[in-house]
Amino acid sequence: MIFNLVLGLVAFVLSAVAILILRPLCHKIGHVDHPGGRKGHSLATPLCGGVAIASTVVLLGMGAVPSRQFAGFAFGITVLLVLGALDDRKHVPAPVRLAMQTLAVGAGMCFLGEIYLQNLGAIFGAADFELGGHAIWFTIFAAVGVINAVNMVDGMDGLAGGFSVMIVGTILALAAGTSAVNVVLLCVTLGSLLGFLAFNLRMPWQKHARIFLGDAGSLVLGFILTWFAIQAAQGPQAVIEPITAVWLFGLPLADTVYLMVSRMVRGKSPLAADSYHFHHLLQRLGLTPGWALYAWLAVAGAFMATGLVTESLGVSESARCVAFLGVFAAYCVIANLLWGRVRQRMVRQAAAT
């Protein structure tokens, strides 16, 4: 335990040092996120958070837990880091993005790491729903979906990093003392995330984020979180049931599906960027960026707590699956109503001017 704590502290320091080294370099080569358009920041901000987190996790993990499984972990991170860095510089077409994400999950997670969804739990009755020969392709479909959901979360200072800390911290607390998930990698990831948040969160002495994750970081985090969640929910050493893992990602999944459907209803591509995410809604309702962050994380935490508490109370997996679908439906209805109010207010304000 002491070793893991020390490793987490080392990861924190390395992540912070990497950011201090990369920030001026990003400014020099122009690898920054410029303000304007849908963006809420006012200064050119370096996109080095993802590189700092990924390099820290890979370098420390390589020394602490070298194995074929870690090679798959590092491979997936590297592929998505490259994809995200390219997308941060110049938009990568959706087919290429999906192909590289599929490569990261299929080759890194499933083939080398041997991490995949073998069963979905007892969501349709008393027996576990085994995926059998469909396990690999279903894992790729689910993992790519979660990776993109986490990518969409990254729209406000501290949001993706804060959510990732909640997920990693929860799984670490549940997996401590077991072999279900690699605790060393969890500690390294948590330390590197906290090192990043020291520069990304708004603080009394830091009025705005000094660095961003960029797509490189949000895609990598999506992969890492999915890896840990699948590990935690599969096999004889599982510490959570599969449907509980869904609840852990409840808010990003609900927001992503709602957005994609609403875009198609409006005649747009489901992958088109817009300003209709839940965090945008919170700010349109009048919350400051800081309070919008706390509100978003509180709702995400409520999803997580619901999944964990209902599992501990022995509620059946099928009932919790139905409950999740019900909560998702309620989320869509409430989001529609709130967006309707926002639009009405905007129309009144426009008419008044």
N, C-alpha and C positions, 0 to 999 in steps of 0.2 A: 504493500500500500504506500509506504514511504517513497519507494522507487517511482511509482506512478505519479505521486504528487510532485516529486522533484522534476520528473520528465515534463509534467504539465507546466511547471514554472519555467523550465528551459524553453519550452515551446512558446510561451508568452513572450519571453525576452527575444528569442530569435525572430518571431513574427514582427515585433515592434522594431527591431534593428533593421530587418529587411525593408520595412516601410520607410524608415528614415533614409536608407540608402537609395531606394527606388523612387521616392518622391521627386527629388531634383532631376533624376534621369528622365522620368516621364515628362516633366516640364521641358526638358531639353529636346527630346525627340518628338514632342507634340502628342504624346499618348495621354490625352486629357479629355475630360467630358466638358464641352463648352456649354454655357447657359443659352437659353432660348427655346422657342417652341413650347413643347409640353413640359419642359424641365423647370423645376422650382428653385434651383440654386442660382446664385448670381456671380460665381467665380469659376474660372477654369480649374477643374479638380482632377488630380492624377488618378488614373485607373489602375492602381497597383495593389489593391487589397487582395484580389484573387491570387496573384502571383506570390504574394507574401505568405498567404495561408497554405497554398498548395506546396510551395517549396519547403516550408517548415514541416508539414505533415509527411511529405515524401522523404526528406532527408533524415529526419529523426526516426521515422518508421523503418527505413532501410537499415538503420543500425540496430534498432531495438527488436524488430520482429521480421527478419528476412525469411521469406518463404515464397512458394509459388502463389499462394493466395494473396500475399502482399504485392507480388508482381502484378497481379490482376488489378488490385486496388490502385496501384501507381499508374498502370497503363490507362485505366479509365480516366483518372484525374488528368493525366498528360494530354490525352486526346481532347478532352473537353476544355482544358486550359488553352490549347492551341486554337480550337474552334472559337472560343469566347474572345480571345485576343484578336483574331481576325475579324470577328463581328464588331468588336469595339472600334476597329480602325475603319472598316468598310463593310456595309451590310452584306451578310452571307445569305444567299437564297435559301428559302425554307427547305427544299429537297436536300440540299447539301447539309444543312443543319441536322435534319432528321437522320440522314445517312451516317454522319459522324457520331451522333448520339447513339444510334443503333450499334455502331462499331464499339463504342466505349462500353455499352452494357453487355452486348453479345459476347465480345471477345474478353473484355476485362473482368466483368462481373460474373458472367455465366460460365465461360470456358476456363479461364485461368483461375478465377476466384472460387468457382463452383458454388456461387451464391445465387440461388434462384428460388422462386415460389414453387414449392412442391404441393402444397394444399392451401385452400382458402379457409380452412376451419369449418365448423359445423353451421354454416350460414343458411343452409337449405334443409336442415333437419338435425337428427341426433348424431349422424356420422360426419366425419371430415370430408370435405369435397376435394378429392384428389385430382390433380391436374394431369398426372401421367405423362403421356407423350406431348402434351400441349404446354408443359411447364416452361420451356425456354422461351417460346414466342410470346407467351402470356407475360412472363417476367420482363421481356424487352418492352412490350406495349405498356405495362404498368410503370416500369421504371422511367421510360422516356416521358410518360405523362407527368410523373411527379417531378422530374428534373425541370420540365418546362413550367410547372406550377410554381416551383421555388424561384425560378428565373423571373417570373412575373411579379413575385413578391418584392423584388429589389427595386422599389420606386421611391424610397424615402430614407433619410438618414437613420441608420440603426435597425432598420426593419428586418432585412434578410439575416443580418448577423445576430440580432436579438432572437429571432425565431429559431435559428440554428442552435444557439446556446440552449434554448429551452428543450429542443428535441434531444440534443446530445446529452445534456444534463439529466434528463428524464431516463434515457436508456442507460446511462452510466449508473444512476442510482439503482435501477432495477437489476442490472447485470453484474454489479459488484459482487465478488465472491462466487461467480459462476463462470462457466466456459462458453456461455451462449454467444457473447460478443467479445471481441478483442479489447479488453479494458485499456491496454496500453495505447492503442490507436484512439480510443475515445478520449483519454486524458490529453494526448497530443493535440487532437482536434480542438478540444475545449480550450486549451491554453492558447493555441494559435488564433482562435476566434476572439478570445478576450484581448489579445494583443492588437488585433484589427479594430475592435470596437473602441479601444482607447483613442483611436484617431478618427473614427467614423460617427460616434455618438456626439450629439450636442451636449455640451457641459457648460457650467457657469464660466469657465475659463476658455471655452471653445464654442463660439457662437454658431459655427457651421462645421460640417464634415470636412476634414482636411484631405481625406482620400475616399474613393469609392471602390466597391467590389468590381464593377464592370461586369459584362456578360461572362468574362473569364472566371470571375469569382462565383457568381450566382449559379452557373452551370456546374462548376466543381462542387459547390455546396449541395446542390440537388443530388448529385451522384453519391456523395459521401453519406448524406442523410438517408437516402434510399438503401444503400448498402447496409448501414447499421440497423435500419428498421426491418429489413428482410432477415438479417441474421437473428435479430431479437425475436422474430415471430415464427421461425421455422426450426424443425428438428426437435429431437427429444429434450434438448436443453433450453428450449424457448422460454423466454421470460414474459412474453405477452402473446395474446392470441391475435391471429391475422386481422380481424376486424378492429381490434384496438389500435393496430398500426395505422389503419385508415383514419380513425378518430384523431390520432396524433397530427396528421396532415389535414385535418378537417377544413380549416378556414381557407388555406391556399387552394385545395381541391375544389371547394364550393365556389370560390371566387373565380377560378379559372374556367370551370364548366359554365357557370353563369355568363361570364364574359364572352366565351366562344359562341354560345347559343345566341346571345343578344346581338353579337356582331353579324351573325348569319341572318337573323331576323331583319336587321337593318340593311341587308344586302351587301355586307362587307365580308372580307376574308376573315375566318376565325383566328388567323394568326396576325392580323393587322394590329399595329400599336394604337392605343388610344388612352384617354384619361378617365376611364370609367371603372378603375379598380376600387376595391373597398377603401384603401387608404386615401384615394382621391375623394371618395364620397365623404369620408370623415372630415376632410379639410373643407369641402364645399359646405358642410353643415356648420362650419364656423370654428372648428377646433384648430388650434395652433399646431404646427408640425410636431412639437413635443408631446402635446396631449393626444394628438392623433396616433402617434407611435404607441403610447401607453394603452389607448383604447383598443388598437388593433391587437396588440400582444395579449390584452386581457380577454378579448373574444377568442383568440387562438388558444389561450390557456384554458378557457372554458370548454372548448372542444376536447382538448387533451384530458382534462380532469374528468369529463363525462365518460370518455372511453375507459380510463383507468379505474374510476370508481365503480362503474357498472360491471366491469370484469371482476373486481374484488368482491362485489356483492353477489356474484354468481348468476347474473342475468345471462340468459342464453345468447349465444352468438347470433342466432337467427333474429331474435328480438332486437339486439343491438344493431344489426344490419338494417332492419326495417326502421328503427329509430333514426339512424343516420340519414336514410333517404328522406324521412319526414323532416328532419332538421334542415337538410339541404333545400327541400321544397319551401320551408318557411323562410330560409335565407333569401331565396329568389324573390318571394313575394314582398318581403320587407325591403330588400334592395330596390325593387321596382317602385315601391311606394315612396321611398326616400328620394330616389332620383327624380321622381315626378314632382315632389315638392321643391327640389333644387331647381328644376327647369322652370317651374312656375315663378319662383322668386327671381330668377334671372330675367324672365320676360317682364315682370313688374318693374324691375330695376331699369331695364332697357327702355320701357315705356316712360318712366319718370324722367329719363334724361333726354 
